[in-house]
Amino acid sequence: MRTLNLRNVPDDVVRRLEKLAALQGTSVNSLAARELSNASRRADNPQLPAALPDLQVDIAGLVDDLADQRGMR
């Protein structure tokens, strides 16, 4: 296996990775390697996004509704 060093990872990302790793009882390195492995599989399936159905979701409306709901907290 090769070694990959990541630079300029935002502090909030590192904190969330540490939290996820702790919840799963694993190291940040193991968690990051697994997540990168899963994400890299998209390269093997370039046609996958084109095969997904268009659900005709109104993105602007969805964002507006979400903002409204967050304002109600």
Long-range contacts (C-beta under 8 A, 24 or more apart in sequence): 4-36, 6-32
